């Protein structure tokens, strides 16, 4: 696990150097639907271990990115798999892969919004 943790720390460092907080914030408007959609797409394209998404999500929150975007990012990182699509199609079939990813996309948006709503109303 140490090489993976060192890799994450290195990537976060590079991310902070090349992607300024202003540039990152420009992708998000504060609009619940737009931020959730952008977070879902970004997480679906990204690939890696779930643990890494939590670290990146925490850093995004520190930079002022909305909870909608971050929760959608973490959820889609785990449930969507754009990078793994060719392998999934080969192993599970085209129809199953398309249906699973479409359902995961829709439910990621729904769960992210409900998660933020519930966190705000509980605290």
MDTraj code that builds the backbone (N, CA, C; nanometers):
import mdtraj as md
import numpy as np

residues = "UNK UNK UNK UNK UNK UNK UNK UNK UNK UNK UNK UNK UNK UNK UNK UNK UNK UNK UNK UNK UNK UNK UNK UNK UNK UNK UNK UNK UNK UNK UNK UNK UNK UNK UNK UNK UNK UNK UNK UNK UNK UNK UNK UNK UNK UNK UNK UNK UNK UNK UNK UNK UNK UNK UNK UNK UNK UNK UNK UNK UNK UNK UNK UNK UNK UNK UNK UNK UNK UNK UNK UNK UNK UNK UNK UNK UNK UNK UNK UNK UNK UNK UNK UNK UNK UNK UNK UNK UNK UNK UNK UNK UNK UNK UNK UNK UNK UNK UNK UNK UNK UNK UNK UNK UNK UNK UNK UNK UNK UNK UNK UNK UNK UNK UNK UNK UNK UNK UNK UNK UNK UNK UNK".split()
xyz = np.array([
    [0.0813, -0.1195, 0.0000],
    [0.0000, 0.0000, 0.0000],
    [0.0862, 0.1266, 0.0000],
    [0.2079, 0.1174, 0.0496],
    [0.2927, 0.2356, 0.0566],
    [0.3179, 0.2950, -0.0824],
    [0.3481, 0.2138, -0.1862],
    [0.3659, 0.2741, -0.3193],
    [0.2395, 0.3456, -0.3682],
    [0.1219, 0.2887, -0.3391],
    [-0.0020, 0.3522, -0.3818],
    [-0.0227, 0.4852, -0.3085],
    [0.0042, 0.4879, -0.1797],
    [-0.0118, 0.6110, -0.1022],
    [0.0860, 0.7175, -0.1497],
    [0.2110, 0.6768, -0.1748],
    [0.3100, 0.7720, -0.2267],
    [0.2690, 0.8253, -0.3640],
    [0.2131, 0.7375, -0.4457],
    [0.1635, 0.7801, -0.5772],
    [0.0518, 0.8818, -0.5646],
    [-0.0394, 0.8596, -0.4715],
    [-0.1503, 0.9525, -0.4501],
    [-0.0975, 1.0872, -0.4029],
    [-0.0064, 1.0850, -0.3081],
    [0.0518, 1.2100, -0.2578],
    [0.1218, 1.2847, -0.3721],
    [0.1942, 1.2125, -0.4548],
    [0.2604, 1.2745, -0.5689],
    [0.1620, 1.3330, -0.6685],
    [0.0561, 1.2597, -0.6984],
    [-0.0448, 1.3097, -0.7921],
    [-0.1175, 1.4314, -0.7368],
    [-0.1496, 1.4287, -0.6096],
    [-0.2155, 1.5446, -0.5487],
    [-0.1233, 1.6658, -0.5550],
    [0.0063, 1.6442, -0.5315],
    [0.1029, 1.7538, -0.5418],
    [0.1088, 1.8104, -0.6825],
    [0.1156, 1.7235, -0.7825],
    [0.1160, 1.7695, -0.9216],
    [-0.0144, 1.8400, -0.9564],
    [-0.1238, 1.7851, -0.9075],
    [-0.2552, 1.8424, -0.9316],
    [-0.2614, 1.9852, -0.8782],
    [-0.2062, 2.0067, -0.7588],
    [-0.2087, 2.1397, -0.6988],
    [-0.1204, 2.2380, -0.7745],
    [-0.0132, 2.1895, -0.8357],
    [0.0764, 2.2782, -0.9103],
    [0.0160, 2.3174, -1.0447],
    [-0.0367, 2.2203, -1.1183],
    [-0.0838, 2.2468, -1.2533],
    [-0.2288, 2.2929, -1.2613],
    [-0.3089, 2.2540, -1.1671],
    [-0.4501, 2.2944, -1.1656],
    [-0.4690, 2.3879, -1.0470],
    [-0.4762, 2.5156, -1.0750],
    [-0.4901, 2.6129, -0.9675],
    [-0.6322, 2.6090, -0.9111],
    [-0.6510, 2.6518, -0.7883],
    [-0.7861, 2.6559, -0.7310],
    [-0.8836, 2.7389, -0.8149],
    [-0.8334, 2.8449, -0.8754],
    [-0.9203, 2.9280, -0.9586],
    [-0.9680, 2.8513, -1.0825],
    [-0.8765, 2.7785, -1.1453],
    [-0.9132, 2.7009, -1.2642],
    [-1.0109, 2.5901, -1.2273],
    [-0.9844, 2.5231, -1.1176],
    [-1.0720, 2.4158, -1.0720],
    [-1.2106, 2.4695, -1.0392],
    [-1.2141, 2.5803, -0.9692],
    [-1.3426, 2.6401, -0.9315],
    [-1.4205, 2.6863, -1.0543],
    [-1.3512, 2.7184, -1.1637],
    [-1.4205, 2.7650, -1.2841],
    [-1.5035, 2.6551, -1.3500],
    [-1.4717, 2.5286, -1.3224],
    [-1.5500, 2.4188, -1.3785],
    [-1.6854, 2.4043, -1.3084],
    [-1.6965, 2.4579, -1.1886],
    [-1.8164, 2.4398, -1.1080],
    [-1.8829, 2.5737, -1.0832],
    [-2.0148, 2.5762, -1.0947],
    [-2.0890, 2.7017, -1.0865],
    [-2.1625, 2.7188, -0.9545],
    [-2.1732, 2.6134, -0.8768],
    [-2.2548, 2.6193, -0.7564],
    [-2.3965, 2.5720, -0.7829],
    [-2.4291, 2.5491, -0.9100],
    [-2.5601, 2.4967, -0.9469],
    [-2.5644, 2.3480, -0.9128],
    [-2.6658, 2.3078, -0.8388],
    [-2.6755, 2.1699, -0.7916],
    [-2.6680, 2.0698, -0.9077],
    [-2.7464, 2.0908, -1.0113],
    [-2.7531, 1.9948, -1.1217],
    [-2.6253, 1.9932, -1.2036],
    [-2.5751, 2.1115, -1.2361],
    [-2.4543, 2.1207, -1.3186],
    [-2.3334, 2.0617, -1.2459],
    [-2.3144, 2.1003, -1.1202],
    [-2.2010, 2.0491, -1.0437],
    [-2.2081, 1.8978, -1.0277],
    [-2.3278, 1.8472, -1.0043],
    [-2.3449, 1.7019, -0.9905],
    [-2.3117, 1.6313, -1.1212],
    [-2.3556, 1.6867, -1.2314],
    [-2.3278, 1.6269, -1.3626],
    [-2.1784, 1.6290, -1.3939],
    [-2.1128, 1.7410, -1.3695],
    [-1.9687, 1.7508, -1.3956],
    [-1.8916, 1.6545, -1.3055],
    [-1.9288, 1.6471, -1.1783],
    [-1.8637, 1.5543, -1.0858],
    [-1.8827, 1.4096, -1.1276],
    [-2.0027, 1.3771, -1.1761],
    [-2.0309, 1.2406, -1.2214],
    [-1.9465, 1.2051, -1.3434],
    [-1.9387, 1.2950, -1.4379],
    [-1.8601, 1.2685, -1.5588],
    [-1.7113, 1.2562, -1.5254],
    [-1.6615, 1.3461, -1.4411],
    [-1.5193, 1.3414, -1.4039],
    [-1.4850, 1.2116, -1.3316],
    [-1.5694, 1.1704, -1.2396],
    [-1.5451, 1.0458, -1.1671],
    [-1.5579, 0.9232, -1.2555],
    [-1.6498, 0.9287, -1.3523],
    [-1.6666, 0.8162, -1.4440],
    [-1.5487, 0.7975, -1.5368],
    [-1.4842, 0.9076, -1.5722],
    [-1.3678, 0.8997, -1.6604],
    [-1.2440, 0.8561, -1.5830],
    [-1.2333, 0.9014, -1.4596],
    [-1.1173, 0.8663, -1.3769],
    [-1.1214, 0.7176, -1.3429],
    [-1.0086, 0.6628, -1.3145],
    [-1.0015, 0.5213, -1.2781],
    [-0.9027, 0.5038, -1.1649],
    [-0.9285, 0.4081, -1.0810],
    [-0.8360, 0.3818, -0.9724],
    [-0.9052, 0.3191, -0.8530],
    [-0.8324, 0.3104, -0.7454],
    [-0.8847, 0.2514, -0.6221],
    [-0.9824, 0.3484, -0.5556],
    [-1.0821, 0.2927, -0.4881],
    [-1.1816, 0.3755, -0.4196],
    [-1.1152, 0.4651, -0.3153],
    [-1.0147, 0.4138, -0.2476],
    [-0.9464, 0.4910, -0.1444],
    [-0.8886, 0.6213, -0.2018],
    [-0.8415, 0.6167, -0.3224],
    [-0.7841, 0.7347, -0.3864],
    [-0.8916, 0.8405, -0.4091],
    [-1.0125, 0.7979, -0.4449],
    [-1.1194, 0.8950, -0.4689],
    [-1.1551, 0.9710, -0.3421],
    [-1.1438, 0.9080, -0.2261],
    [-1.1736, 0.9771, -0.1006],
    [-1.0704, 1.0860, -0.0737],
    [-0.9454, 1.0570, -0.1018],
    [-0.8391, 1.1552, -0.0815],
    [-0.8586, 1.2731, -0.1773],
    [-0.8838, 1.2439, -0.3027],
    [-0.9052, 1.3501, -0.4006],
    [-1.0299, 1.4300, -0.3645],
    [-1.1358, 1.3606, -0.3232],
    [-1.2583, 1.4289, -0.2825],
    [-1.2352, 1.5237, -0.1668],
    [-1.1564, 1.4821, -0.0691],
    [-1.1237, 1.5690, 0.0433],
    [-1.0479, 1.6930, -0.0009],
    [-0.9553, 1.6744, -0.0935],
    [-0.8797, 1.7888, -0.1454],
    [-0.9703, 1.8831, -0.2244],
    [-1.0645, 1.8278, -0.3006],
    [-1.1584, 1.9116, -0.3752],
    [-1.2448, 1.9937, -0.2804],
    [-1.2902, 1.9317, -0.1715],
    [-1.3692, 2.0058, -0.0729],
    [-1.2881, 2.1190, -0.0111],
    [-1.1591, 2.0942, 0.0162],
    [-1.0728, 2.1987, 0.0716],
    [-1.0592, 2.3165, -0.0244],
    [-1.0677, 2.2893, -0.1551],
    [-1.0554, 2.3942, -0.2559],
    [-1.1872, 2.4674, -0.2797],
    [-1.2917, 2.4281, -0.2079],
    [-1.4189, 2.4985, -0.2185],
    [-1.5151, 2.4428, -0.3217],
    [-1.4859, 2.3249, -0.3734],
    [-1.5765, 2.2615, -0.4689],
    [-1.7002, 2.2141, -0.3926],
    [-1.8172, 2.2244, -0.4558],
    [-1.9422, 2.1927, -0.3870],
    [-1.9500, 2.0455, -0.3473],
    [-2.0237, 2.0224, -0.2417],
    [-2.0450, 1.8861, -0.1933],
    [-2.1182, 1.8018, -0.2979],
    [-2.2028, 1.8652, -0.3792],
    [-2.2711, 1.7926, -0.4865],
    [-2.1702, 1.7319, -0.5829],
    [-2.0761, 1.8137, -0.6265],
    [-1.9757, 1.7671, -0.7228],
    [-1.8872, 1.6596, -0.6625],
    [-1.8448, 1.6788, -0.5392],
    [-1.7530, 1.5835, -0.4766],
    [-1.8226, 1.4505, -0.4490],
    [-1.9446, 1.4541, -0.3988],
    [-2.0134, 1.3270, -0.3725],
    [-2.0425, 1.2530, -0.5031],
    [-2.0788, 1.3262, -0.6081],
    [-2.0999, 1.2616, -0.7385],
    [-1.9702, 1.2054, -0.7930],
    [-1.8607, 1.2780, -0.7747],
    [-1.7297, 1.2316, -0.8209],
    [-1.6925, 1.0994, -0.7541],
    [-1.7039, 1.0944, -0.6219],
    [-1.6659, 0.9728, -0.5482],
    [-1.7575, 0.8564, -0.5862],
    [-1.8865, 0.8809, -0.5948],
    [-1.9797, 0.7736, -0.6318],
    [-1.9529, 0.7213, -0.7723],
    [-1.9344, 0.8113, -0.8672],
    [-1.9138, 0.7644, -1.0051],
    [-1.7769, 0.7009, -1.0245],
    [-1.6775, 0.7437, -0.9464],
    [-1.5452, 0.6812, -0.9519],
    [-1.5589, 0.5322, -0.9236],
    [-1.6455, 0.4985, -0.8288],
    [-1.6614, 0.3595, -0.7849],
    [-1.7584, 0.2823, -0.8745],
    [-1.8649, 0.3481, -0.9241],
    [-1.9701, 0.2737, -0.9934],
    [-1.9616, 0.2779, -1.1457],
    [-1.9105, 0.3863, -1.2014],
    [-1.8998, 0.3963, -1.3470],
    [-1.7604, 0.3531, -1.3903],
    [-1.7497, 0.3093, -1.5134],
    [-1.6191, 0.2634, -1.5585],
    [-1.5965, 0.2864, -1.7055],
    [-1.5753, 0.4099, -1.7437],
    [-1.5522, 0.4404, -1.8845],
    [-1.4237, 0.3733, -1.9321],
    [-1.3210, 0.3755, -1.8493],
    [-1.1930, 0.3168, -1.8871],
    [-1.2045, 0.1651, -1.9014],
    [-1.2871, 0.1045, -1.8170],
    [-1.3002, -0.0406, -1.8178],
    [-1.4078, -0.0913, -1.9141],
    [-1.4724, -0.0035, -1.9893],
    [-1.5816, -0.0454, -2.0779],
    [-1.5445, -0.1581, -2.1743],
    [-1.4317, -0.1511, -2.2450],
    [-1.4011, -0.2602, -2.3382],
    [-1.3911, -0.3974, -2.2697],
    [-1.3285, -0.4017, -2.1547],
    [-1.3170, -0.5281, -2.0825],
    [-1.4534, -0.5748, -2.0331],
    [-1.5328, -0.4828, -1.9819],
    [-1.6653, -0.5182, -1.9316],
    [-1.7549, -0.5699, -2.0437],
    [-1.7469, -0.5077, -2.1612],
    [-1.8247, -0.5546, -2.2763],
    [-1.7830, -0.6960, -2.3141],
    [-1.6530, -0.7208, -2.3145],
    [-1.6021, -0.8523, -2.3529],
    [-1.6453, -0.9601, -2.2543],
    [-1.6430, -0.9281, -2.1267],
    [-1.6733, -1.0278, -2.0249],
    [-1.8232, -1.0420, -2.0009],
    [-1.8959, -0.9298, -1.9944],
    [-2.0363, -0.9333, -1.9543],
    [-2.1348, -0.9090, -2.0675],
    [-2.0866, -0.8661, -2.1818],
    [-2.1745, -0.8417, -2.2952],
    [-2.2098, -0.6942, -2.3097],
    [-2.2406, -0.6552, -2.4323],
    [-2.2694, -0.5154, -2.4652],
    [-2.3957, -0.4649, -2.3952],
    [-2.5031, -0.5418, -2.4050],
    [-2.6299, -0.4955, -2.3489],
    [-2.6202, -0.4757, -2.1977],
    [-2.5654, -0.5725, -2.1281],
    [-2.5526, -0.5623, -1.9828],
    [-2.4670, -0.4416, -1.9444],
    [-2.3560, -0.4222, -2.0141],
    [-2.2647, -0.3118, -1.9838],
    [-2.3326, -0.1770, -2.0026],
    [-2.4053, -0.1605, -2.1120],
    [-2.4734, -0.0333, -2.1381],
    [-2.5806, -0.0074, -2.0338],
    [-2.6618, -0.1066, -2.0052],
    [-2.7690, -0.0892, -1.9061],
    [-2.7102, -0.0609, -1.7679],
    [-2.6080, -0.1335, -1.7299],
    [-2.5481, -0.1134, -1.5981],
    [-2.4888, 0.0266, -1.5847],
    [-2.4184, 0.0719, -1.6865],
    [-2.3568, 0.2042, -1.6805],
    [-2.4604, 0.3165, -1.6866],
    [-2.5646, 0.3008, -1.7650],
    [-2.6706, 0.4021, -1.7675],
    [-2.7411, 0.4108, -1.6320],
    [-2.7733, 0.2955, -1.5748],
    [-2.8365, 0.2961, -1.4424],
    [-2.7424, 0.3538, -1.3367],
    [-2.6161, 0.3191, -1.3438],
    [-2.5190, 0.3728, -1.2487],
    [-2.5076, 0.5241, -1.2634],
    [-2.5101, 0.5739, -1.3857],
    [-2.5026, 0.7180, -1.4107],
    [-2.6218, 0.7908, -1.3480],
    [-2.7412, 0.7408, -1.3760],
    [-2.8636, 0.8040, -1.3238],
    [-2.8674, 0.7973, -1.1713],
    [-2.8393, 0.6813, -1.1159],
    [-2.8465, 0.6662, -0.9708],
    [-2.7330, 0.7394, -0.8994],
    [-2.6202, 0.7574, -0.9643],
    [-2.5127, 0.8358, -0.9045],
    [-2.5585, 0.9798, -0.8842],
    [-2.6217, 1.0370, -0.9838],
    [-2.6732, 1.1736, -0.9719],
    [-2.7775, 1.1807, -0.8602],
    [-2.8702, 1.0869, -0.8598],
    [-2.9759, 1.0841, -0.7580],
    [-2.9177, 1.0698, -0.6171],
    [-2.8298, 0.9736, -0.5980],
    [-2.7719, 0.9477, -0.4653],
    [-2.6859, 1.0640, -0.4191],
    [-2.6119, 1.1270, -0.5094],
    [-2.5294, 1.2422, -0.4709],
    [-2.6166, 1.3559, -0.4196],
    [-2.7260, 1.3842, -0.4882],
    [-2.8154, 1.4925, -0.4456],
    [-2.8826, 1.4581, -0.3132],
    [-2.9298, 1.3362, -0.2997],
    [-2.9946, 1.2948, -0.1748],
    [-2.8943, 1.2941, -0.0594],
    [-2.7717, 1.2543, -0.0862],
    [-2.6684, 1.2541, 0.0179],
    [-2.6437, 1.3941, 0.0712],
    [-2.6240, 1.4893, -0.0179],
    [-2.5987, 1.6269, 0.0249],
    [-2.7208, 1.6818, 0.0982],
    [-2.8387, 1.6557, 0.0457],
    [-2.9604, 1.7025, 0.1099],
    [-2.9723, 1.6468, 0.2519],
    [-2.9451, 1.5166, 0.2677],
    [-2.9578, 1.4549, 0.4003],
    [-2.8511, 1.5057, 0.4963],
    [-2.7311, 1.5290, 0.4495],
    [-2.6252, 1.5823, 0.5353],
    [-2.6603, 1.7215, 0.5841],
    [-2.7160, 1.8026, 0.4968],
    [-2.7523, 1.9397, 0.5341],
    [-2.8691, 1.9438, 0.6316],
    [-2.9608, 1.8483, 0.6213],
    [-3.0784, 1.8501, 0.7077],
    [-3.0569, 1.7794, 0.8412],
    [-2.9562, 1.6975, 0.8500],
    [-2.9276, 1.6283, 0.9752],
    [-2.8440, 1.7157, 1.0663],
    [-2.7486, 1.7894, 1.0089],
    [-2.6589, 1.8689, 1.0935],
    [-2.7111, 2.0055, 1.1237],
])
top = md.Topology()
chain = top.add_chain()
for i, resn in enumerate(residues, 1):
    res = top.add_residue(resn, chain, resSeq=i)
    for name in ("N", "CA", "C"):
        top.add_atom(name, md.element.get_by_symbol(name[0]), res)
traj = md.Trajectory(xyz[None], top)
